[in-house]
């Protein structure tokens, strides 16, 4: 792999699994000097990131809730001179509007929207510029589907927040973009009751992923590694004229 991130330091939230972990691996492979990895699953985070260690790569693992302002205040000095950021932490839930518990709505909004706001705020306060930030959104924030009210609204909000951040960051040459994946094979699906029900009906998780992949024109879900490669592009100088953009990577699901 290239060394296109040599000299950079990067913050990744939700780094213990899925897209966050794959992105940490990608940046490490491409020469990033320092990774600041955040997740509420501290033990898991430390275990899975042991394989990232290499000479001249510094890794800081932060145990915390991205939706808690006190977490960011306590780690303000850790983010000094940061140049790259991936606001990736997120949770999923499903439920129709008429019977969804408000506490479930707020739980999703807290992580997926409040958490993105606080991550962007912390990065903006720490970045001197130039810099690059990617927000992990979802095609669910673009295309409406029944039963996705909280998750879809949180991701739609994150997309517009990204656009505002792009305008505010431009004067300091801080680029802010988003990726809007469709189906990606990550553990987040196992948080959704409809997916566990589908897996039970189909005979297993693999069968459930295959069935859901069939619903897209390309006929499959993406891998976390594929999505991480697209995030790395948005963070790199190859995307130097891109800000306020949404990279939709959904296998044609919107069509």
KARARA-V60435 format. One record per residue. N is the residue number from 1. RES is the residue in three letters. OMEGA is omega in whole degrees, -180 to 180 (NA if undefined). Layout:
N,RES,OMEGA + N,RES,OMEGA
This chain:
1,UNK,-179 + 2,UNK,176 + 3,UNK,-172 + 4,UNK,178 + 5,UNK,177 + 6,UNK,-179 + 7,UNK,-178 + 8,UNK,171 + 9,UNK,-172 + 10,UNK,171 + 11,UNK,174 + 12,UNK,174 + 13,UNK,-176 + 14,UNK,-169 + 15,UNK,-174 + 16,UNK,-178 + 17,UNK,172 + 18,UNK,-176 + 19,UNK,-179 + 20,UNK,180 + 21,UNK,179 + 22,UNK,179 + 23,UNK,176 + 24,UNK,178 + 25,UNK,-179 + 26,UNK,-179 + 27,UNK,177 + 28,UNK,180 + 29,UNK,-177 + 30,UNK,165 + 31,UNK,180 + 32,UNK,-177 + 33,UNK,-174 + 34,UNK,175 + 35,UNK,172 + 36,UNK,-171 + 37,UNK,-174 + 38,UNK,174 + 39,UNK,176 + 40,UNK,179 + 41,UNK,-172 + 42,UNK,-178 + 43,UNK,178 + 44,UNK,-178 + 45,UNK,-179 + 46,UNK,-179 + 47,UNK,-174 + 48,UNK,-178 + 49,UNK,177 + 50,UNK,-180 + 51,UNK,179 + 52,UNK,-173 + 53,UNK,174 + 54,UNK,-180 + 55,UNK,177 + 56,UNK,173 + 57,UNK,178 + 58,UNK,179 + 59,UNK,173 + 60,UNK,179 + 61,UNK,-178 + 62,UNK,178 + 63,UNK,-179 + 64,UNK,179 + 65,UNK,-177 + 66,UNK,-180 + 67,UNK,-179 + 68,UNK,180 + 69,UNK,-179 + 70,UNK,178 + 71,UNK,-179 + 72,UNK,179 + 73,UNK,-178 + 74,UNK,-176 + 75,UNK,-177 + 76,UNK,-177 + 77,UNK,-180 + 78,UNK,-175 + 79,UNK,-178 + 80,UNK,178 + 81,UNK,176 + 82,UNK,-180 + 83,UNK,-178 + 84,UNK,178 + 85,UNK,174 + 86,UNK,177 + 87,UNK,-167 + 88,UNK,-176 + 89,UNK,-180 + 90,UNK,176 + 91,UNK,-179 + 92,UNK,172 + 93,UNK,178 + 94,UNK,178 + 95,UNK,177 + 96,UNK,-177 + 97,UNK,-173 + 98,UNK,180 + 99,UNK,178 + 100,UNK,179 + 101,UNK,-177 + 102,UNK,179 + 103,UNK,177 + 104,UNK,176 + 105,UNK,-177 + 106,UNK,180 + 107,UNK,179 + 108,UNK,180 + 109,UNK,-178 + 110,UNK,-178 + 111,UNK,-169 + 112,UNK,-180 + 113,UNK,176 + 114,UNK,-180 + 115,UNK,178 + 116,UNK,179 + 117,UNK,-178 + 118,UNK,176 + 119,UNK,178 + 120,UNK,179 + 121,UNK,180 + 122,UNK,179 + 123,UNK,179 + 124,UNK,-180 + 125,UNK,-177 + 126,UNK,-176 + 127,UNK,174 + 128,UNK,-178 + 129,UNK,-2 + 130,UNK,180 + 131,UNK,180 + 132,UNK,-179 + 133,UNK,173 + 134,UNK,174 + 135,UNK,175 + 136,UNK,178 + 137,UNK,-179 + 138,UNK,174 + 139,UNK,175 + 140,UNK,177 + 141,UNK,-180 + 142,UNK,-179 + 143,UNK,-178 + 144,UNK,174 + 145,UNK,178 + 146,UNK,175 + 147,UNK,-176 + 148,UNK,-169 + 149,UNK,-175 + 150,UNK,-178 + 151,UNK,-177 + 152,UNK,-180 + 153,UNK,180 + 154,UNK,-179 + 155,UNK,175 + 156,UNK,177 + 157,UNK,179 + 158,UNK,179 + 159,UNK,-179 + 160,UNK,174 + 161,UNK,177 + 162,UNK,-179 + 163,UNK,177 + 164,UNK,179 + 165,UNK,179 + 166,UNK,179 + 167,UNK,-179 + 168,UNK,-177 + 169,UNK,-172 + 170,UNK,-178 + 171,UNK,178 + 172,UNK,-178 + 173,UNK,171 + 174,UNK,-180 + 175,UNK,179 + 176,UNK,179 + 177,UNK,178 + 178,UNK,169 + 179,UNK,-179 + 180,UNK,180 + 181,UNK,167 + 182,UNK,178 + 183,UNK,175 + 184,UNK,-178 + 185,UNK,179 + 186,UNK,-180 + 187,UNK,-177 + 188,UNK,-180 + 189,UNK,-177 + 190,UNK,173 + 191,UNK,-174 + 192,UNK,-179 + 193,UNK,-178 + 194,UNK,-179 + 195,UNK,178 + 196,UNK,176 + 197,UNK,179 + 198,UNK,179 + 199,UNK,179 + 200,UNK,-180 + 201,UNK,-175 + 202,UNK,177 + 203,UNK,176 + 204,UNK,-178 + 205,UNK,-180 + 206,UNK,-180 + 207,UNK,178 + 208,UNK,177 + 209,UNK,180 + 210,UNK,-180 + 211,UNK,-180 + 212,UNK,177 + 213,UNK,180 + 214,UNK,-178 + 215,UNK,179 + 216,UNK,179 + 217,UNK,180 + 218,UNK,170 + 219,UNK,178 + 220,UNK,171 + 221,UNK,172 + 222,UNK,171 + 223,UNK,177 + 224,UNK,179 + 225,UNK,178 + 226,UNK,179 + 227,UNK,178 + 228,UNK,178 + 229,UNK,179 + 230,UNK,176 + 231,UNK,179 + 232,UNK,176 + 233,UNK,-179 + 234,UNK,179 + 235,UNK,-172 + 236,UNK,177 + 237,UNK,176 + 238,UNK,177 + 239,UNK,-171 + 240,UNK,180 + 241,UNK,180 + 242,UNK,170 + 243,UNK,-176 + 244,UNK,-177 + 245,UNK,176 + 246,UNK,176 + 247,UNK,180 + 248,UNK,-177 + 249,UNK,-168 + 250,UNK,-179 + 251,UNK,180 + 252,UNK,-176 + 253,UNK,-179 + 254,UNK,-170 + 255,UNK,NA
